[in-house]
């Protein structure tokens, strides 16, 4: 998973290269199964829960890119270590490395799927394990003393709720192999309207408020997390 920003002036050329060359080339490698690229919405375009604490790290060492999120799925996390991302990039042409150098604030995690639940829309979803058209993606860490409680909350409350959530394709919890964030959660929706329905019917509920606020106070999110994004490769139509 790579989070990053781009200068406005290079976006068109960079995206044409990424979608037309870089992603298709990597998907030919053994073990690579799927890819998805997202443009995240500006915070003015969506709402997160207005109540309850949420903290983002202010550590200047942690790269702060979050306008784009590029995700590759593989048979297992070992695929991303043999060869590593750095080794792959070192073997690219000068022209390809020049395109990669356009990324600003690049932050990378290698993660393994720890838990997954299917939502009501999974039965109609035709793109296999590729992440859905719209996502809400949180990446964070917590103290080791709180990890068991966080795990219990996701397992007993949030994941079961998402398995019943209208408009939800699936929800995946991820555990880190490498990178700043030690945990992540990806909610996959059929539309932005479905994501907003999740916010209004579950996140804002009084029942959730009591349980979530107790857990959220222990989390330190990556810069920009949680992100809401629209998939731009494979392309899906814009919708509200």
C-alpha positions as a Python dict, from the first residue, in 0.01 Angstrom:
ca = {
    (1, 'X'): (0, 0, 0),
    (2, 'X'): (143, 338, -100),
    (3, 'X'): (3, 674, 6),
    (4, 'X'): (141, 982, -172),
    (5, 'X'): (76, 1325, -322),
    (6, 'X'): (156, 1467, -667),
    (7, 'X'): (232, 1815, -801),
    (8, 'X'): (-66, 1941, -1002),
    (9, 'X'): (147, 1998, -1313),
    (10, 'X'): (246, 1633, -1355),
    (11, 'X'): (-75, 1453, -1262),
    (12, 'X'): (-197, 1382, -1616),
    (13, 'X'): (135, 1240, -1742),
    (14, 'X'): (201, 1047, -1422),
    (15, 'X'): (-143, 883, -1411),
    (16, 'X'): (-122, 785, -1779),
    (17, 'X'): (211, 614, -1705),
    (18, 'X'): (98, 452, -1381),
    (19, 'X'): (-225, 310, -1524),
    (20, 'X'): (-89, 225, -1867),
    (21, 'X'): (256, 89, -1782),
    (22, 'X'): (356, 56, -1417),
    (23, 'X'): (51, -129, -1282),
    (24, 'X'): (9, -367, -1581),
    (25, 'X'): (380, -455, -1567),
    (26, 'X'): (373, -541, -1196),
    (27, 'X'): (57, -747, -1239),
    (28, 'X'): (251, -978, -1472),
    (29, 'X'): (485, -1072, -1187),
    (30, 'X'): (441, -1409, -1010),
    (31, 'X'): (215, -1384, -708),
    (32, 'X'): (62, -1044, -792),
    (33, 'X'): (-314, -1089, -814),
    (34, 'X'): (-483, -749, -843),
    (35, 'X'): (-431, -375, -807),
    (36, 'X'): (-642, -71, -728),
    (37, 'X'): (-558, 298, -737),
    (38, 'X'): (-760, 562, -553),
    (39, 'X'): (-790, 937, -558),
    (40, 'X'): (-887, 1051, -212),
    (41, 'X'): (-1147, 1317, -159),
    (42, 'X'): (-1065, 1649, -2),
    (43, 'X'): (-1195, 1665, 353),
    (44, 'X'): (-1440, 1935, 246),
    (45, 'X'): (-1613, 1672, 28),
    (46, 'X'): (-1701, 1426, 304),
    (47, 'X'): (-1757, 1402, 674),
    (48, 'X'): (-1602, 1185, 941),
    (49, 'X'): (-1766, 1136, 1275),
    (50, 'X'): (-1788, 1477, 1439),
    (51, 'X'): (-1799, 1338, 1791),
    (52, 'X'): (-1540, 1130, 1966),
    (53, 'X'): (-1162, 1161, 1965),
    (54, 'X'): (-936, 1081, 1671),
    (55, 'X'): (-567, 1162, 1662),
    (56, 'X'): (-325, 1186, 1369),
    (57, 'X'): (47, 1164, 1427),
    (58, 'X'): (239, 1490, 1415),
    (59, 'X'): (574, 1311, 1392),
    (60, 'X'): (763, 1490, 1110),
    (61, 'X'): (951, 1169, 1029),
    (62, 'X'): (628, 1004, 907),
    (63, 'X'): (563, 1097, 539),
    (64, 'X'): (235, 1283, 501),
    (65, 'X'): (116, 1187, 151),
    (66, 'X'): (-248, 1079, 126),
    (67, 'X'): (-403, 1223, -192),
    (68, 'X'): (-351, 895, -378),
    (69, 'X'): (-357, 538, -248),
    (70, 'X'): (-212, 256, -458),
    (71, 'X'): (-285, -99, -343),
    (72, 'X'): (-149, -427, -479),
    (73, 'X'): (-289, -762, -369),
    (74, 'X'): (-78, -1077, -374),
    (75, 'X'): (-91, -1442, -281),
    (76, 'X'): (75, -1356, 51),
    (77, 'X'): (293, -1082, 201),
    (78, 'X'): (611, -1268, 109),
    (79, 'X'): (555, -1173, -255),
    (80, 'X'): (635, -812, -163),
    (81, 'X'): (968, -909, -8),
    (82, 'X'): (1108, -1122, -288),
    (83, 'X'): (1192, -892, -454),
    (84, 'X'): (1120, -589, -240),
    (85, 'X'): (961, -272, -374),
    (86, 'X'): (1301, -98, -360),
    (87, 'X'): (1464, -376, -558),
    (88, 'X'): (1187, -365, -818),
    (89, 'X'): (1220, 10, -856),
    (90, 'X'): (1599, -5, -881),
    (91, 'X'): (1563, -232, -1183),
    (92, 'X'): (1330, 7, -1368),
    (93, 'X'): (1439, 228, -1655),
    (94, 'X'): (1555, 584, -1594),
    (95, 'X'): (1229, 711, -1742),
    (96, 'X'): (1021, 498, -1505),
    (97, 'X'): (1223, 605, -1202),
    (98, 'X'): (1175, 968, -1306),
    (99, 'X'): (799, 916, -1297),
    (100, 'X'): (820, 756, -952),
    (101, 'X'): (1028, 1050, -827),
    (102, 'X'): (727, 1276, -880),
    (103, 'X'): (559, 1130, -572),
    (104, 'X'): (558, 1359, -270),
    (105, 'X'): (533, 1243, 90),
    (106, 'X'): (535, 876, -12),
    (107, 'X'): (449, 637, 272),
    (108, 'X'): (446, 259, 228),
    (109, 'X'): (313, -36, 427),
    (110, 'X'): (326, -407, 355),
    (111, 'X'): (27, -567, 527),
    (112, 'X'): (-143, -903, 557),
    (113, 'X'): (-518, -952, 574),
    (114, 'X'): (-603, -1055, 930),
    (115, 'X'): (-983, -1062, 913),
    (116, 'X'): (-1242, -1017, 640),
    (117, 'X'): (-1620, -1003, 638),
    (118, 'X'): (-1845, -989, 332),
    (119, 'X'): (-2119, -728, 319),
    (120, 'X'): (-2462, -752, 152),
    (121, 'X'): (-2324, -622, -181),
    (122, 'X'): (-2057, -895, -208),
    (123, 'X'): (-2297, -1124, -393),
    (124, 'X'): (-2332, -866, -672),
    (125, 'X'): (-1968, -763, -691),
    (126, 'X'): (-1800, -889, -1010),
    (127, 'X'): (-1437, -787, -951),
    (128, 'X'): (-1321, -1062, -719),
    (129, 'X'): (-1082, -952, -444),
    (130, 'X'): (-1003, -614, -603),
    (131, 'X'): (-1101, -349, -352),
    (132, 'X'): (-1431, -177, -422),
    (133, 'X'): (-1522, 138, -617),
    (134, 'X'): (-1526, 349, -299),
    (135, 'X'): (-1330, 293, 20),
    (136, 'X'): (-1283, 440, 362),
    (137, 'X'): (-931, 351, 468),
    (138, 'X'): (-795, 400, 818),
    (139, 'X'): (-430, 324, 906),
    (140, 'X'): (-302, 357, 1259),
    (141, 'X'): (-115, 212, 1552),
    (142, 'X'): (-184, 184, 1923),
    (143, 'X'): (8, 93, 2234),
    (144, 'X'): (62, -276, 2288),
    (145, 'X'): (-139, -251, 2610),
    (146, 'X'): (-449, -152, 2410),
    (147, 'X'): (-411, -389, 2116),
    (148, 'X'): (-618, -671, 2264),
    (149, 'X'): (-910, -437, 2336),
    (150, 'X'): (-891, -291, 1984),
    (151, 'X'): (-890, -642, 1839),
    (152, 'X'): (-1190, -742, 2051),
    (153, 'X'): (-1386, -431, 1951),
    (154, 'X'): (-1333, -488, 1579),
    (155, 'X'): (-1407, -861, 1611),
    (156, 'X'): (-1717, -840, 1827),
    (157, 'X'): (-1870, -510, 1716),
    (158, 'X'): (-1746, -338, 1402),
    (159, 'X'): (-1690, -634, 1169),
    (160, 'X'): (-2026, -801, 1244),
    (161, 'X'): (-2199, -466, 1193),
    (162, 'X'): (-2033, -421, 853),
    (163, 'X'): (-2146, -767, 741),
    (164, 'X'): (-2502, -631, 764),
    (165, 'X'): (-2440, -276, 638),
    (166, 'X'): (-2639, -182, 328),
    (167, 'X'): (-2409, -79, 43),
    (168, 'X'): (-2104, -255, 189),
    (169, 'X'): (-1911, -499, -32),
    (170, 'X'): (-1664, -616, 232),
    (171, 'X'): (-1446, -498, 518),
    (172, 'X'): (-1085, -604, 569),
    (173, 'X'): (-864, -566, 874),
    (174, 'X'): (-494, -561, 796),
    (175, 'X'): (-189, -627, 1013),
    (176, 'X'): (148, -475, 925),
    (177, 'X'): (454, -663, 808),
    (178, 'X'): (649, -341, 740),
    (179, 'X'): (571, 30, 765),
    (180, 'X'): (464, 296, 1015),
    (181, 'X'): (102, 190, 1057),
    (182, 'X'): (67, -136, 1248),
    (183, 'X'): (-301, -189, 1168),
    (184, 'X'): (-546, -78, 902),
    (185, 'X'): (-914, -112, 817),
    (186, 'X'): (-1060, -92, 465),
    (187, 'X'): (-1436, -48, 425),
    (188, 'X'): (-1545, -113, 66),
    (189, 'X'): (-1864, 43, -68),
    (190, 'X'): (-2053, 49, -396),
    (191, 'X'): (-2083, 429, -392),
    (192, 'X'): (-2009, 741, -192),
    (193, 'X'): (-2376, 749, -97),
    (194, 'X'): (-2337, 401, 53),
    (195, 'X'): (-2035, 518, 251),
    (196, 'X'): (-2233, 814, 382),
    (197, 'X'): (-2515, 578, 477),
    (198, 'X'): (-2261, 385, 687),
    (199, 'X'): (-2162, 706, 861),
    (200, 'X'): (-2519, 816, 929),
    (201, 'X'): (-2667, 484, 1038),
    (202, 'X'): (-2374, 325, 1221),
    (203, 'X'): (-2094, 568, 1301),
    (204, 'X'): (-2331, 834, 1433),
    (205, 'X'): (-2548, 594, 1633),
    (206, 'X'): (-2553, 633, 2011),
    (207, 'X'): (-2479, 264, 2053),
    (208, 'X'): (-2164, 295, 1845),
    (209, 'X'): (-2060, 623, 2006),
    (210, 'X'): (-2021, 467, 2348),
    (211, 'X'): (-1814, 170, 2232),
    (212, 'X'): (-1611, 346, 1961),
    (213, 'X'): (-1502, 646, 2165),
    (214, 'X'): (-1352, 415, 2424),
    (215, 'X'): (-1141, 250, 2152),
    (216, 'X'): (-1065, 549, 1929),
    (217, 'X'): (-893, 742, 2208),
    (218, 'X'): (-615, 480, 2201),
    (219, 'X'): (-544, 506, 1826),
    (220, 'X'): (-280, 720, 1657),
    (221, 'X'): (-366, 753, 1287),
    (222, 'X'): (-132, 808, 994),
    (223, 'X'): (-135, 1155, 832),
    (224, 'X'): (-470, 1213, 663),
    (225, 'X'): (-629, 892, 794),
    (226, 'X'): (-907, 801, 765),
    (227, 'X'): (-924, 859, 389),
    (228, 'X'): (-1228, 831, 166),
    (229, 'X'): (-1136, 751, -193),
    (230, 'X'): (-1278, 676, -538),
    (231, 'X'): (-1111, 408, -745),
    (232, 'X'): (-952, 552, -1060),
    (233, 'X'): (-791, 224, -1174),
    (234, 'X'): (-969, 7, -1267),
    (235, 'X'): (-1181, 308, -1346),
    (236, 'X'): (-1532, 345, -1209),
    (237, 'X'): (-1773, 625, -1299),
    (238, 'X'): (-1796, 920, -1065),
    (239, 'X'): (-2109, 904, -856),
    (240, 'X'): (-2248, 1067, -549),
}
